[in-house]
Amino acid sequence: MSFQLAVAEEDFPAGVTDAELFRFFVSFAILAPSGHNAQPWLFKIRERNLDLLADRTRALPVVDPHDRELIISCGAALEHLLVAAHRFGRQLAIDELPGSDPDLLATVRLAGDVTPSANDLAMFQAIPNRRTTRTKYDDRVLTVELRDACRELAAERGAELTTIEDETRRAEIADLVVEGDRIQFGDPRFRRELAAWVHSRRGATKDGMSGESFGMPDVLSPVGALIIRTFNLGKGVAASDRKKIADGSPVLAVLSTESDAPGDWLATGRALSRVLLKLTASGATAAFLNQPIEVEQLRPRFRDAIGATTVPQLLMRFGYGEAAKQSVRRPIKDVLI
């Protein structure tokens, strides 16, 4: 079932102001993925342009101390915005990191008309259907054509997508994910931060992760948060992740960049958006396994394990699995300044 959008295609406000168009496009931008579903973005609509800002009040200082994943999430929202604009025949001019304000990540303005391609239309249609699917995937392997298309889409935004199917490397990566699980869940600060973002989808905040993400009914989300906060679940989480990699992850994939600065993080998010929407349009899905990148002491070992000369930003698994429910989203009024 598709996510219940605040607006639909037929609500497109033809022949109106730039500000009204931007508001419409933002309705699709906010369906982008974000760490812990924190939705760390704000949008400021001006008369002729739109500002994308980082919402640092939604930062994750334990798991993401440098706001790297926060900016990646904002980059994904920026690309969702572009995909929506292209669907309705509007070209956008995007100025990334335009000034000295570190919270101002991009300024966007309308830049004429564009004829949407078949790929533009397919990616737009995928926006409400995209999921982070954390369950085991079946044995189907992504076609070479789909993997190549995802690599090309990532490259268009300045990121490199590497797929890993070699069993020796997969085993090394699994070991690092498991070690990352144990380190993270062994840290009470990590558990408190994670638990703070576990709430029922019926909650007033319309953010965070439902207990369903951890294998329990949504109504028991508060219980799940209490368990996460109180107990070190690292051993069990590690065993589950190892099994998912060994038996339920046809393809592991890494998004990386040439360097490791805010501009690279924004590029990673934009590439991520394109890759995930392409996968969704093709009937595939993805989930994140970022532990070896989030845990600082594991990053050099992870880079060696995958033989990278670039900087790994995200580790994912691609495949085909049962669709999860879409995470809740804050209403657009809450993300507009």
GILIN-V623746 format. One record per backbone hydrogen bond with DSSP energy under -0.5 kcal/mol. CO is the residue of the C=O (numbers start at 1). NH is the residue of the N-H. E is the energy in kcal/mol with one decimal. If there is no record, write none. Layout:
# GILIN-V623746
co=CO nh=NH e=E
co=CO nh=NH e=E
This chain:
# GILIN-V623746
co=3 nh=5 e=-1.1
co=8 nh=11 e=-2.1
co=9 nh=12 e=-1.8
co=12 nh=14 e=-1.8
co=13 nh=16 e=-0.8
co=17 nh=21 e=-1.9
co=18 nh=22 e=-2.7
co=19 nh=23 e=-2.1
co=20 nh=24 e=-1.8
co=21 nh=25 e=-2.5
co=22 nh=26 e=-2.5
co=23 nh=27 e=-1.1
co=24 nh=27 e=-0.5
co=25 nh=28 e=-1.5
co=25 nh=29 e=-1.7
co=26 nh=30 e=-2.0
co=28 nh=31 e=-1.4
co=29 nh=32 e=-1.6
co=34 nh=37 e=-2.4
co=35 nh=38 e=-2.0
co=37 nh=208 e=-2.3
co=39 nh=41 e=-1.5
co=40 nh=55 e=-2.2
co=42 nh=53 e=-2.9
co=43 nh=45 e=-0.6
co=43 nh=337 e=-2.8
co=44 nh=46 e=-0.6
co=44 nh=51 e=-2.7
co=48 nh=110 e=-0.5
co=49 nh=46 e=-3.0
co=50 nh=108 e=-3.2
co=51 nh=44 e=-2.3
co=51 nh=53 e=-0.5
co=52 nh=105 e=-2.2
co=52 nh=106 e=-1.4
co=53 nh=42 e=-2.2
co=54 nh=56 e=-1.0
co=55 nh=58 e=-2.0
co=56 nh=59 e=-1.6
co=60 nh=64 e=-2.8
co=64 nh=67 e=-1.8
co=67 nh=71 e=-2.0
co=68 nh=72 e=-2.0
co=69 nh=73 e=-2.5
co=70 nh=74 e=-2.0
co=71 nh=75 e=-2.3
co=72 nh=76 e=-2.0
co=73 nh=77 e=-1.9
co=74 nh=78 e=-2.2
co=75 nh=79 e=-2.1
co=76 nh=80 e=-2.3
co=77 nh=81 e=-2.1
co=78 nh=82 e=-1.7
co=79 nh=83 e=-2.6
co=80 nh=84 e=-2.4
co=81 nh=85 e=-2.3
co=82 nh=86 e=-2.7
co=83 nh=87 e=-1.9
co=84 nh=88 e=-1.2
co=85 nh=90 e=-2.8
co=86 nh=89 e=-2.0
co=89 nh=114 e=-1.4
co=91 nh=111 e=-3.0
co=92 nh=94 e=-0.6
co=93 nh=95 e=-0.5
co=93 nh=109 e=-2.0
co=94 nh=96 e=-0.7
co=95 nh=98 e=-0.5
co=95 nh=107 e=-2.2
co=100 nh=102 e=-0.6
co=101 nh=104 e=-1.2
co=103 nh=54 e=-2.4
co=103 nh=105 e=-1.0
co=105 nh=97 e=-3.2
co=106 nh=52 e=-2.9
co=107 nh=95 e=-2.9
co=108 nh=50 e=-2.8
co=109 nh=93 e=-2.8
co=112 nh=91 e=-2.9
co=114 nh=116 e=-0.7
co=117 nh=121 e=-2.2
co=118 nh=122 e=-2.3
co=119 nh=123 e=-2.6
co=120 nh=124 e=-2.2
co=121 nh=125 e=-2.4
co=122 nh=126 e=-1.2
co=123 nh=127 e=-0.7
co=124 nh=127 e=-1.4
co=126 nh=129 e=-1.0
co=126 nh=130 e=-1.3
co=127 nh=130 e=-0.8
co=128 nh=3 e=-1.6
co=131 nh=133 e=-0.8
co=131 nh=286 e=-0.7
co=132 nh=134 e=-0.8
co=143 nh=147 e=-2.3
co=144 nh=148 e=-2.7
co=145 nh=149 e=-2.2
co=146 nh=150 e=-2.3
co=147 nh=151 e=-2.2
co=148 nh=152 e=-2.3
co=149 nh=153 e=-2.3
co=150 nh=154 e=-2.2
co=151 nh=155 e=-2.3
co=152 nh=156 e=-1.8
co=154 nh=157 e=-1.5
co=154 nh=159 e=-2.0
co=155 nh=158 e=-1.8
co=159 nh=161 e=-0.5
co=160 nh=162 e=-0.6
co=160 nh=256 e=-2.4
co=162 nh=254 e=-2.6
co=163 nh=165 e=-0.5
co=164 nh=252 e=-1.6
co=166 nh=170 e=-2.6
co=167 nh=171 e=-2.2
co=168 nh=172 e=-1.9
co=169 nh=173 e=-2.7
co=170 nh=174 e=-2.6
co=171 nh=175 e=-2.1
co=172 nh=176 e=-1.8
co=173 nh=177 e=-2.6
co=174 nh=178 e=-2.6
co=175 nh=179 e=-2.3
co=176 nh=180 e=-2.5
co=177 nh=181 e=-2.5
co=178 nh=182 e=-2.1
co=179 nh=183 e=-2.3
co=180 nh=184 e=-2.8
co=181 nh=185 e=-2.7
co=182 nh=186 e=-1.1
co=184 nh=187 e=-1.6
co=186 nh=188 e=-0.7
co=187 nh=190 e=-0.5
co=187 nh=191 e=-1.9
co=188 nh=192 e=-2.4
co=189 nh=193 e=-2.3
co=190 nh=194 e=-2.8
co=191 nh=195 e=-2.7
co=192 nh=196 e=-1.8
co=193 nh=197 e=-0.6
co=194 nh=197 e=-1.5
co=195 nh=198 e=-1.7
co=197 nh=199 e=-0.8
co=197 nh=209 e=-3.5
co=200 nh=203 e=-2.0
co=203 nh=206 e=-0.6
co=209 nh=199 e=-1.3
co=210 nh=213 e=-1.9
co=211 nh=214 e=-1.7
co=211 nh=216 e=-1.8
co=212 nh=215 e=-1.5
co=217 nh=220 e=-1.6
co=218 nh=221 e=-2.1
co=220 nh=223 e=-0.5
co=220 nh=224 e=-2.4
co=221 nh=225 e=-2.5
co=222 nh=226 e=-1.9
co=223 nh=227 e=-2.4
co=224 nh=228 e=-2.6
co=225 nh=229 e=-2.4
co=226 nh=230 e=-1.9
co=227 nh=231 e=-2.8
co=231 nh=233 e=-1.0
co=233 nh=237 e=-2.6
co=234 nh=238 e=-2.7
co=235 nh=239 e=-2.0
co=236 nh=240 e=-2.1
co=237 nh=241 e=-2.7
co=238 nh=242 e=-2.5
co=239 nh=243 e=-2.0
co=240 nh=244 e=-2.2
co=241 nh=245 e=-2.3
co=242 nh=246 e=-2.7
co=243 nh=247 e=-3.1
co=243 nh=248 e=-0.7
co=244 nh=248 e=-1.4
co=248 nh=137 e=-1.5
co=251 nh=318 e=-3.0
co=252 nh=164 e=-3.2
co=253 nh=316 e=-3.2
co=254 nh=162 e=-2.6
co=254 nh=256 e=-0.5
co=255 nh=313 e=-3.2
co=255 nh=314 e=-1.8
co=256 nh=160 e=-3.0
co=257 nh=311 e=-3.5
co=261 nh=264 e=-1.0
co=261 nh=265 e=-2.0
co=262 nh=266 e=-2.5
co=263 nh=267 e=-2.0
co=264 nh=268 e=-2.3
co=265 nh=269 e=-2.1
co=266 nh=270 e=-2.1
co=267 nh=271 e=-2.6
co=268 nh=272 e=-2.9
co=269 nh=273 e=-2.3
co=270 nh=274 e=-1.7
co=271 nh=275 e=-2.5
co=272 nh=276 e=-2.9
co=273 nh=277 e=-2.3
co=274 nh=278 e=-2.1
co=275 nh=279 e=-2.5
co=276 nh=280 e=-2.6
co=277 nh=281 e=-2.6
co=278 nh=282 e=-1.2
co=279 nh=282 e=-0.5
co=279 nh=284 e=-2.8
co=280 nh=283 e=-1.8
co=285 nh=319 e=-1.9
co=286 nh=133 e=-2.1
co=287 nh=317 e=-2.2
co=289 nh=292 e=-0.5
co=290 nh=293 e=-1.7
co=290 nh=294 e=-2.7
co=291 nh=295 e=-2.3
co=294 nh=296 e=-0.8
co=295 nh=298 e=-1.9
co=295 nh=299 e=-0.9
co=296 nh=299 e=-0.8
co=296 nh=300 e=-0.5
co=298 nh=302 e=-2.6
co=299 nh=303 e=-2.6
co=300 nh=304 e=-2.0
co=301 nh=305 e=-2.3
co=302 nh=306 e=-1.8
co=303 nh=307 e=-0.6
co=303 nh=308 e=-2.3
co=304 nh=307 e=-0.7
co=310 nh=312 e=-0.7
co=311 nh=257 e=-2.0
co=314 nh=255 e=-2.1
co=315 nh=289 e=-3.0
co=316 nh=253 e=-2.8
co=317 nh=287 e=-1.5
co=318 nh=251 e=-1.5
co=319 nh=285 e=-2.8
co=320 nh=138 e=-3.0
co=331 nh=334 e=-1.9
co=332 nh=335 e=-1.4
co=332 nh=336 e=-0.7
co=335 nh=43 e=-3.1
